[in-house]
């Protein structure tokens, strides 16, 4: 939460899906285990988009811990 677009891309690379609905953006990353959604918003006070909310869902089961999904993405990006 709070990361800028640049920091997210430095950490995870480019999203596999991006939807723009000003003032929001949805960035989606995926691994064989899960889908990780990042919701970025900008405001007058913070003109750069920043992560305000994250969600994760398993590919076969709707529930997966955020940390577990994130680690599967981080591992995927390093390989």
WOJO-V571246 format. One record per pair of residues at least 12 apart in sequence whose ideal C-beta (glycine too) atoms are under 6 Angstrom apart, sorted by the first residue. I is the first residue (numbers start at 1). J is the second residue. D is the distance in whole Angstrom. If there is no record, write none. Layout:
BEGIN
i->I j->J d->D
i->I j->J d->D
END
This chain:
BEGIN
i->1 j->51 d->6
i->2 j->50 d->6
i->3 j->51 d->5
i->4 j->48 d->5
i->4 j->50 d->6
i->5 j->49 d->5
i->12 j->29 d->6
i->12 j->73 d->6
i->12 j->77 d->6
i->13 j->77 d->5
i->15 j->27 d->4
i->15 j->28 d->6
i->15 j->29 d->6
i->16 j->28 d->6
i->16 j->30 d->5
i->23 j->41 d->6
i->23 j->42 d->6
i->24 j->41 d->5
i->25 j->40 d->4
i->25 j->49 d->6
i->26 j->39 d->6
i->29 j->73 d->5
i->31 j->72 d->4
i->31 j->73 d->5
i->31 j->76 d->5
i->33 j->72 d->5
i->34 j->56 d->5
i->34 j->58 d->5
i->34 j->64 d->5
i->34 j->69 d->4
i->35 j->57 d->5
i->36 j->56 d->5
i->36 j->69 d->5
i->36 j->73 d->6
i->37 j->55 d->5
i->38 j->51 d->5
i->38 j->54 d->6
i->39 j->52 d->6
i->39 j->53 d->4
i->56 j->69 d->4
END
